[in-house]
Amino acid sequence: MAESKGAGATDEATTSSTETSEAATAYAAVRPGLEAATGLFVEMVTGLLDDAGINYLSVTGRTKTVASFAVKAKRRRDGELLYPDPLADITDQIGVRVITYVHDDVAAVAELLDEELAVLDDRDLGLETARAGRFGYASRHLLVSVDASRTVPAAWESLRRLSASVQIRTVLQHAWAEFEHDIRYKGTIPEEHAHELDRRFTLAAGLIELADREFSAIRDRLQMAAPPTLAPPAEHDPRISSQDLAKFLASRYAGAGWARTDHYTWVSGLLLELGITSVEALAEVIDPVDSTDLIERMGYKYPPGAVRRLDDALLATFGTRYLELEGNAHRRSSLEARLERFESGS
């Protein structure tokens, strides 16, 4: 009987191995399409963050490798495959990572994605670690897909049948996670030092949590101070310099958050298309805009950054002419939705 049982187990393992190999082959066939979709998800998430005025360090993407997929497809728990149907059950085939500067913006990004996309799963691993009374890995993990009820640009229609795993973490959390992963998965920790290094990783995680809190406090304290130092304008550049524009917006929209440095340069280009080449001319153009009314009409879900405030003021002033600028070609549909919101007063 023991011999028969052993043969049965061997047959089962062989069948499982064959199925896993077939799944990996099937995944290899669809992976080129997933690589294209990964780029679109990155583009979509980046656009949502920019449109909401949330500051961030980077948005990147990766498509799971065939080798990584095959390894994951073989994973078992209590003798049972964790992913019986790997192509459907392994949900991180498309991965997007958002790195923010401060911890408060992690929650802001998660809330934004929850409003704009369908969130199929949401795990705050930092909160789970804290509730267990420990310090360690901290990252927000969302599984998202395009909401079937929403209209999206034609370029993103292909994403409706797909989902993406989105990691959101601060730059400090990212540094800790990458270093810890690199050390542990290289298997270079001598057994006699394992407990000591565990303690040191835990200590570092605690210090990072404290540093994240302090960075948030610093950002809040400096919110109304002078904007960050920006690169000087190039010679003979007719645009308003990023430095001058940042100073103007900091005084114009006191309390509004700083924007990404490259956004000041980008909006200067839009102003040039409108023929506005000085902060004096810009002030004259947007002075008639009722900021209180504009805020009510736009219904901001997050405190908008200074560039977003200016963006909406220009949209309210120039209407269709603004959304048809060449520099706005990549976001015309979102601007149309915003203009409609402004004009309807909702």
C-alpha positions, 0 to 999 in steps of 0.5 A: 500500500505504501508503494502504491501511495508513493506511486500516486504521489509521484504521478500527481507531482508529475502532472502538476509539474507538467501543468505548471510548465504549460502555464509558463509557456502560455504566459510567455506567449501573452507576455509581449502584450502585457509589456505594452499594457504595463506601459499604459498602466504607468501612463494612466497612473502618472496622468491621474497623479499629475491631474490631481496635483499629488507630488511624487518621486517616480512612477515605474512599471515592470512585467513579471518575467517568465522565470518568476511566473514559473517559480510562483506557479509552483508554490504550495501550501499544505501540499496544495498549489497556491495558484491552481490556475496560474494565468488567472490567479497570479495577479502581479503579472503587471506591476506599477510602483509609485514612490512618494516623498512623504507618508501622507501622500501614500494615503492620498495616492491610494485614495485617488486610485480608489476613486478613479479605478476599481480596487480589487484588493487593498493591503496596507502592509505597514499598518499590518506590521504596526498592529502586530507590534513590530517594525519592518516592511511598509508598503501599500499594495493595491490590485486595480483595474479600469472601472467598467462604468468609466469612459477612458481614452481610446488608448487605454481601452485594452486595459479593461480586461486586465489588472495591475498590482500597484505598490505605493511607498515613500522613498525611505520605505523603498530604500529599506525594502530594496536593501533588505530584499537584496541582502536576504535573497542573496543568501549572504547572511551567515546563520550565526549573524541572522538574529543580530541582522534581524534586530538591526533591520528592525531598528532601521525600520523604526528609524525610517518610520520616525524620519517619515513622520518628520519629513511630513512635519517639515513639509507641512511647516514649509508649505507656505514658505519659499518654493524649492530652488529651481534651475535657472532659465536658459539664455534667450528663453522667452518663457517665464523662468521656472524660478520666477513662476514658482515664486509667483505661484507661492505668493499667489496661492499661499498654502498650496503645495509645491509641484514637481520641478518639471511641472513648472517648466511644463506650464511655462511652455503652456503660457508661452503658447498663450503668448504670456511671457511675464509674471505681470502679464500672467497676473493680469490674465488670471486676476478676474478669476474668482478663486473661491468659486473655482475651488467650489466648482472643481470640488478638489478631493485633495489640496491642489498644488500651486501648478494645478491651481494655475492650470484650472485658472487658465482653463477657466479663462481660456476654455477650449483654446487652452485645452487645444494647446499643443502642450495639452495634447496628452491630457485633452480628455481629462481637461475636457472633463474638468472644463465641463465640471467648471461650466456646469458648476458641479 
